[in-house]
Amino acid sequence: MLAQINQREVSRVDTPSIQPGLSPAHKVRPLVESNDQIATDPFLLLMEDWFPIGVFDRHPHRGIETVTYIIEGAVDHYDNHGNSGQIAAGEALWLTAGRGLVHNEVPANDKPAHLLQLWVNLPAKSKMAPARFQEIHASTLPVRREDGVEVRVFSGSSGSAVSPTSNHAPVTMVEILLQPSATFRQELPAGYNGFVVVLEGDGKIGASQTPVAAGQVAWLTRCAEESNVSFAGGDRPMRAILFAGLPIGEPIVARGPFVMNTVDEIDAAYAEYRRVGQGFGAL
């Protein structure tokens, strides 16, 4: 007899509100906040932003990966390692800050952008890894299709669809497009901590079919073994993104754009940035 796969439930549903941003033209919705990093490990925060050109300037990072997913519009990106490019709606930029970089993401074509940005913690062994970027374009995304279901795999896997995205901290990121009559199950590796962001429509998540709708974030129960989470269509087509990752379980010291394991490491990051400025992390 085959072993029964554990079914995840929804542990809670958050309904974050839109808040004023850095300027009158900037709006932000904190989808995952940084005030309980044991509960959200390996994820540090997730913000939803609506912004025009000029809101953000060049800024540094160290010790994390950032994942930028474009909901509407397009973004030009560049960094001090000589990398640049553009990602459009339905695409993502997976940026490893590692030992350090200075970068910016600017709305393209003089039009405002609407995006999600996730900060993923790096384990201590990878915090000083060389910086790198990975553009994940729609044309190259692995896709899993079932009746009434399309799953676009940005990282990790879904069924036989496997993403080539490289991670220092293992992460599954899949976008799920679900029609009202459809059902679907996404497998999750043992121990992964996960949540679902509903971008459009409505549906039901988990073995008990907890209802969710656009603008909500559903956190999943933990499971030490291999498991899956079920999705069922609601009254309207649902578009959602599942993020799941293996908790790191290490000390976190965060100050501004730097996330390390000790205060001394944070102090060293700021000292290096003050010393070399825009050349931070480039060597």
Buried (B, 14 or more C-beta within 10 A) or exposed (E): EEEEBBBBBBBEBBEBEEEEBEEEEBBBBBBBBBEEBEEBBBBBBBBBBBBBBEBBEEEBBBBBBBBBBBBEBBBBBBBBBEBEEBBBBBBBBBBBBBBBBBBBBBBBEEEBBBBBBBBBBBBBEBBBBEBBBBBBEBEEBBEBEEEBBBBBBBBBBBBEBEBEBEBBBBBBBBBBBBBBEBBBBBBBBEBBBBBBBBBBBBBBBBBEBBBBBBBBBBBBBBBEEBBBBBBBBBEBBBBBBBBBBBBBEBEBBBEEBBBBBEEEBBBBBBEBBEEBEEEBBBE
